[in-house]
């Protein structure tokens, strides 16, 4: 009877796991469906703009010795224009891509800049150039790290990346435990996050999908934290998502704001919600993001504002120097012992001249 009961219980658990996995996959397919719908709307929007600008672009560039073979005009997710053109130079001439950008800027009444991966000149052979409206802000970055004593690998991994559409994303993930396994977990999560964002998913949907992917793994349950910041480089508006992550800080002169709301790590529950906060950033602001190994060093202080006070007193303009200083203070507070992996990332918000 005990054996029969054991088999029945095992079959029930397997059935529940399969049902849960089906629900998770169904949810992800719905999110993909929503993304495809958005792409369809974007394609319609492209047709609208083509009708308005196509003849003008053909005419202006054609008059200047360029054979335009194809054009697309879209509005990116932040509401700003992007233009893609396939063209070649006629009469064996050579044109700088920056010259073509000047033509488009005059036509669109907005400063258009060339995407980083595009060629810099146009010759006899057709090439495709992509231009987007110039962003208002740039982000300077600084990173400082320390690995737990006795470990060769850090369980903390991070990403700092600018995406098409004018968004800059910073994320830190701390894998469960330390060493190789924790490093692999957080590295895999960061790599998947990058792929989802490159595919066009929002940071909110990407975080939900990462949570679901961790849940459907058949191996032993493993979790990871996610601390994520997305900055709109056109407007300066920022979004912070936290799942099991420690507080972040915004430094504006001597004033420091703590962003402390958080939830459980990813991979524990279905439909887990990440805490979300929005904040308007401006020239001269600094965003400070930490892993828990850094924050733990300051918990024994008499006041909760100790770290904020130290950050507020800093006069460094270089994010790297600020990150090194914060990490150094954390190690000093732990009396030189590195009891956990530590990561400090500082983002400096600067207006683009």
C-alpha positions in Angstrom: 0.0 0.0 0.0 2.8 2.4 0.9 4.5 1.7 -2.5 1.2 2.2 -4.3 0.7 5.5 -2.4 4.3 6.6 -3.2 3.8 5.9 -7.0 0.4 7.7 -6.9 1.9 10.7 -5.1 4.8 10.9 -7.5 2.5 10.7 -10.5 0.4 13.5 -9.1 3.4 15.7 -8.6 4.6 15.1 -12.1 1.1 15.8 -13.5 1.0 19.1 -11.5 4.4 20.1 -12.8 3.4 19.4 -16.4 0.2 21.4 -15.9 2.2 24.3 -14.4 4.7 24.2 -17.3 1.8 24.2 -19.9 0.4 27.3 -18.2 3.7 29.0 -18.3 4.3 28.2 -21.9 0.8 29.4 -22.8 1.5 32.7 -21.0 4.7 33.2 -22.9 3.0 32.5 -26.2 0.5 35.2 -25.4 3.3 37.7 -24.8 4.9 36.8 -28.1 1.5 37.2 -29.8 1.2 40.7 -28.3 4.7 41.6 -29.6 3.7 40.4 -33.1 0.6 42.6 -32.9 2.8 45.6 -32.0 5.1 44.8 -35.0 2.0 44.7 -37.2 0.9 48.2 -36.0 4.5 49.4 -36.6 4.4 48.1 -40.2 1.1 50.0 -40.7 2.7 53.1 -39.3 5.7 52.7 -41.6 3.3 52.7 -44.6 1.8 56.0 -43.4 5.1 57.7 -43.2 6.3 56.3 -46.5 3.4 58.0 -48.2 4.4 61.3 -46.6 8.2 61.3 -47.0 9.1 58.8 -49.7 8.9 61.1 -52.7 10.8 63.9 -50.9 13.6 61.6 -49.9 13.9 60.1 -53.3 13.9 63.5 -54.9 16.5 65.2 -52.6 18.9 62.3 -52.5 18.5 61.7 -56.2 19.3 65.3 -57.1 22.5 64.8 -55.1 23.7 61.8 -57.1 22.3 59.0 -54.9 20.2 56.1 -56.3 17.7 55.2 -53.5 16.5 51.6 -53.8 14.4 51.2 -50.7 13.2 53.3 -47.7 11.4 52.6 -44.4 10.4 55.1 -41.8 9.1 54.0 -38.4 8.5 55.5 -34.9 10.5 53.6 -32.2 9.1 52.5 -28.9 9.9 55.8 -27.3 8.0 57.7 -30.0 11.0 59.0 -32.1 11.7 58.6 -35.8 14.0 56.0 -37.4 14.8 55.9 -41.1 16.4 53.1 -43.0 17.6 53.6 -46.6 19.2 51.2 -49.1 21.1 53.2 -51.7 24.2 53.5 -53.8 26.2 56.4 -55.3 25.8 57.2 -59.0 28.5 58.4 -61.4 31.2 56.5 -59.4 31.2 59.1 -56.6 31.6 58.5 -52.9 29.5 60.0 -50.2 29.9 60.2 -46.4 27.0 58.7 -44.4 27.1 61.9 -42.3 26.3 64.0 -45.4 23.2 61.9 -46.0 22.2 62.4 -42.4 22.4 66.2 -42.9 19.9 65.9 -45.8 17.5 63.8 -43.7 17.9 66.1 -40.7 16.8 69.1 -42.8 13.9 67.1 -44.3 12.6 65.8 -41.0 13.4 69.0 -39.0 15.1 66.8 -36.4 18.8 65.9 -35.9 19.3 62.4 -37.3 22.3 60.4 -36.3 23.8 57.2 -37.9 23.5 53.9 -36.1 26.8 52.7 -34.8 27.0 49.5 -36.8 26.5 51.1 -40.2 29.1 51.8 -42.9 30.5 55.3 -42.9 30.4 56.0 -46.7 28.4 55.1 -49.8 30.0 54.0 -53.0 28.9 52.1 -56.2 27.6 49.1 -54.3 24.2 49.3 -52.5 24.4 49.6 -48.7 21.8 50.1 -46.0 22.0 53.0 -43.6 19.9 53.5 -40.5 19.4 56.9 -38.9 17.5 57.7 -35.7 16.7 61.0 -34.0 19.6 62.1 -31.8 19.0 61.3 -28.1 19.2 64.1 -25.5 21.3 62.2 -22.9 24.3 59.9 -22.7 25.3 57.6 -19.8 28.8 57.3 -18.3 29.4 54.0 -16.5 31.7 52.8 -13.7 31.9 49.3 -12.3 33.8 47.9 -9.3 33.7 44.2 -8.3 35.1 41.8 -5.7 34.8 38.0 -5.5 34.0 36.2 -2.3 37.1 34.9 -0.5 38.0 31.3 -1.5 36.0 31.5 -4.8 37.4 31.7 -8.3 34.1 32.9 -9.8 31.7 35.7 -8.8 28.0 34.8 -8.5 27.2 38.4 -9.6 26.8 39.2 -13.3 25.6 42.4 -15.0 24.9 44.1 -18.3 25.3 47.7 -19.5 23.8 48.2 -22.9 22.1 50.7 -25.2 19.2 49.4 -27.3 17.6 50.5 -30.5 14.8 52.9 -29.7 16.9 55.1 -27.4 16.9 53.0 -24.2 19.9 52.3 -21.9 19.6 49.3 -19.6 21.6 48.3 -16.6 21.0 45.1 -14.7 22.6 43.1 -12.0 21.8 39.5 -11.2 23.1 37.6 -8.1 22.8 33.8 -8.4 21.9 31.7 -5.4 24.9 30.8 -3.3 28.4 31.5 -4.7 31.1 30.1 -7.0 30.6 28.4 -10.4 27.0 27.4 -10.0 25.9 30.9 -8.9 27.9 32.5 -11.7 26.3 30.2 -14.3 22.8 31.0 -13.0 23.2 34.7 -13.0 25.1 34.7 -16.3 22.4 32.7 -18.0 19.7 35.1 -16.7 21.6 38.2 -17.9 22.2 36.7 -21.4 18.5 35.7 -21.7 17.5 39.2 -20.6 19.7 40.8 -23.3 18.1 38.5 -26.0 14.5 39.3 -24.8 15.2 43.1 -24.9 16.9 42.8 -28.3 13.8 41.0 -29.5 11.6 44.0 -28.5 10.1 42.9 -25.2 9.6 45.5 -22.5 11.6 45.1 -19.3 8.5 44.2 -17.4 7.5 41.4 -19.8 11.2 40.2 -20.0 11.3 39.9 -16.2 8.1 37.9 -16.1 9.4 35.6 -18.8 12.7 35.1 -17.0 10.7 34.1 -13.8 8.7 31.6 -15.8 11.8 30.1 -17.5 13.4 29.5 -14.1 10.2 27.9 -12.9 9.9 25.3 -15.7 13.5 24.0 -15.2 13.4 20.4 -14.2 16.6 20.5 -12.2 16.8 21.4 -8.5 15.1 24.7 -7.8 17.5 27.6 -8.2 16.8 31.3 -7.9 18.5 34.5 -8.8 17.9 38.2 -8.0 17.4 40.8 -10.7 18.0 44.5 -10.3 17.1 46.4 -13.4 17.2 50.0 -14.5 16.0 51.3 -17.9 16.7 55.0 -18.9 15.0 56.7 -21.8 17.8 58.6 -23.4 15.4 61.0 -25.1 13.5 62.2 -22.0 15.6 61.1 -19.1 12.7 59.1 -17.6 13.8 55.9 -15.8 12.2 52.7 -14.7 13.5 50.5 -11.9 12.5 46.9 -11.4 13.6 44.8 -8.5 13.2 41.1 -7.7 15.0 40.1 -4.5 17.4 43.0 -5.0 18.8 45.4 -2.4 18.2 49.2 -2.5 19.5 51.5 -5.3 20.4 55.2 -4.8 20.0 58.3 -6.9 22.5 61.1 -6.2 21.6 64.6 -7.2 24.3 66.9 -5.7 24.4 66.2 -2.0 20.8 64.9 -2.0 20.4 61.1 -2.1 17.2 59.2 -2.8 16.9 55.5 -1.7 14.9 53.1 -3.9 14.3 50.3 -1.5 11.1 48.5 -2.5 11.7 44.9 -3.6 10.1 41.5 -3.9 11.2 37.9 -3.8 13.9 36.6 -6.2 12.9 35.1 -9.6 12.0 31.5 -10.0 10.0 30.9 -6.8 6.3 31.5 -7.8 4.2 31.8 -10.9 2.8 35.3 -11.7 5.4 36.8 -9.3 5.3 40.6 -9.5 8.5 42.7 -9.5 8.4 46.1 -7.7 8.4 49.0 -10.2 9.4 52.6 -9.6 9.7 55.5 -12.1 11.9 58.6 -11.7 12.8 61.5 -13.9 16.6 61.9 -14.2 18.4 64.9 -15.4 21.9 66.3 -16.1 24.4 65.5 -13.4 22.4 62.7 -11.7 24.1 59.5 -10.6 22.4 56.1 -10.3 24.1 53.7 -7.9 23.2 50.0 -8.0 24.6 47.4 -5.7 24.6 43.6 -5.1 23.7 42.4 -1.6 27.3 41.6 -0.8 27.9 45.3 -0.7 24.8 46.3 1.2 25.3 43.7 3.9 28.5 45.5 5.0 26.5 48.5 6.1 23.6 46.9 7.9 25.3 47.1 11.3 25.5 50.9 11.2 23.6 52.8 13.8 21.4 54.6 11.2 19.8 53.3 8.0 21.0 56.5 6.2 24.7 55.8 6.8 25.4 54.8 3.2 23.2 57.6 1.8 25.2 60.1 3.8 28.5 58.7 2.5 27.3 58.9 -1.1 25.9 62.4 -0.6 29.4 63.6 0.6 31.2 62.2 -2.5 32.4 64.8 -5.0 33.7 62.5 -7.7 32.4 63.2 -11.2 33.9 60.0 -12.7 31.5 57.1 -12.1 34.4 54.6 -11.9 36.0 56.5 -9.1 32.7 56.7 -7.2 32.1 52.9 -7.7 35.7 52.2 -6.4 35.1 54.4 -3.4 31.8 52.7 -2.4 33.3 49.2 -2.8 36.4 50.3 -0.8 34.2 51.6 2.0 32.2 48.3 2.0 35.4 46.2 2.3 36.6 48.5 5.1 33.4 48.1 7.0 33.8 44.3 6.8 37.3 44.7 8.2 38.9 43.6 5.0 37.0 40.4 4.7 35.0 39.7 1.5 32.3 37.4 2.8 30.1 37.6 -0.3 30.4 38.6 -4.0 30.3 42.4 -4.3 29.3 44.5 -7.3 28.9 48.3 -7.5 27.6 50.0 -10.7 27.4 53.8 -11.1 25.7 55.5 -14.0 26.3 59.2 -14.7 23.6 61.0 -16.6 24.9 63.7 -19.0 23.2 65.9 -21.5 24.5 65.3 -25.0 26.1 68.4 -26.5 
